[in-house]
Amino acid sequence: MAQKPTLSNLKPPRGSRHRKVRVGRGMGSKMGKTSGAGNKGQQSRRGYSRRPGFEGGQMPLHRRLPKRGFSAPDSKTYAVINVESLNVFSAGDTISPELLYGLGVLKVKRESVKILGDGELKVALTVQAHAFSKSAEQKIAAAGGKVEVLR
């Protein structure tokens, strides 16, 4: 039976510790001469490191593919929510981005919210958001609710 480990007889597990290979220490070491780097060429030289995307001089993939699209530097992105998904709230509630984040509807706390007019709203709500589509404003007003635009 193995003895109980104490501070006086601690040992690392078998096979977990081994000596590092000392490269370039003579032909008898099996890692002499070229020291595991092969013969000649850029990759056998000291300090060589291939940059990301390098394909041996062949035109790399990121330069072979065409450029596509355009992204405006001042574009705004919104988390969009449709009017019909607001039917889960009871009449008279005030819907804010913080409330939607708390319920897990929004993934990011500081996300700008836009309400879109898909579906039908059956309850009167006060909806606070950063932007509204025209149809969403009309449907919220038709249900007896109010629209508040946040800055």
N, C-alpha and C positions, 0 to 999 in steps of 0.2 A: 504494500500500500504506500502511495506517495505521501511524503511528509507535508504538513501544513506549511504554506509559504509565510515566512516572517521576513523582517527587514534584513536578517543576517543570511538568508539563503535564497534571495530573489535572483532569478535568471530570466533572460529574455526567451521567448518561445523558440524551439528548434527551427532553424532555417530562416529566422527573421533577420538575422544579422550576418553579413558577409563582407569580406574585404572588397574594396573598390579595385577595379582593374587599372593597373598603372601602365598607361600607354606610352610607347616610345622609349622603352627601357632595355633595348637590346634584342637580338634575334632569338635568344633562348626563352623569352617571355611569351612568345607567340603573338605579340603585339608590337613588334619592332618594325624597322624599315618604314613602311608607309603608315603605320599606326592605325590601321583600319579604315583609312580614307581612300584606298584604291590607288590607281596610277594616274598621274598627270591631270590636267584639266582644272577648271575653275573651282570645282567642288572639293578638290584635294588640297587647296591652299588654306593657310591659316586666316581666320577672320572672315571666311566666306559665309554669307547668309543670303539665301534667295529671298527676294522681296515678294510680298503677297501678290498673286496673280501672274507671276513670271512663268512663262511656258517655254523656256529654253531658246528664246529668240523668235519663236513663232509669234505672230500677232495675237496678243492675249484676247480672251473672250470679251472682256469689257470694252475693248476697242473694236472688235469685229461686229458687235451688235449695234444697230442704229439707235440714235438718240430719239426719244419719243416724248411728246407732250410738252406741257408748259405748266409751271406752278407760279402763280402770282405771289409776290412777296408779302402783299398786304391782305391776303385772302382770309376770310373768317370761316371757321368750321363750327357747326352747331350739332348738338345732340338733338335729334328730331323725335317728337312724340306726337302721335295722332290724337285727335279729339276723342275718338271712341274709347281709347285706353284710359280716359279720365272718368269713365262711368263707374269705376269702383269706389269713388269717393261719395260721401253723403252730401245732400244739398246744403249750401251755405258755407262749405269748407273753402279755405284759402289754400290754393296749390302754389307752392314755391319750389324753386330748384333745390333748396335745402331739404324740403320734405321728400321730393322725388329721389334725392340721393340717399336719404335715410331709409327709404323703402327698397333701395337697390335697383331702381329704374335707371338711374344714371351711374356710370362707372367711375367718373372723375368728379370730385367735389366742385371744382371751379369751372366746370364745363358750361358754355353758353347753350341755352335751351331755345329751340324754336318749336312752336306748336303748329302742326299742319292740320288741314281740315278733312282728313279721311275718316269716314264713318259718321255716326250720329251721336250727339250729346243729349242725354236724357235728364240731367240734373243741373240746377243752377249753381255755378261755381264762380269764385273769384280766382282768376288764373294769372299768376305772375310769371313772366318769361322775358327773355331778351329779344325775341322776335316772334311774330305771328304771320301766318299767311292770311290773305283777305278772306278766304272761305272759312278759316278757323275763327276769325273775329266774328264773322256773321253768325256762325253756328253757336258760339258761346253766348252772343247777345240774344239770339233767338230762343235759347234755353232759359233766358232770364239771368244770365251771369254777367260778370264784368271782366274786362281785359286790362291788365296793368303791365306796361312795358318797362323792363328794368334797364338800367344803363350799365 
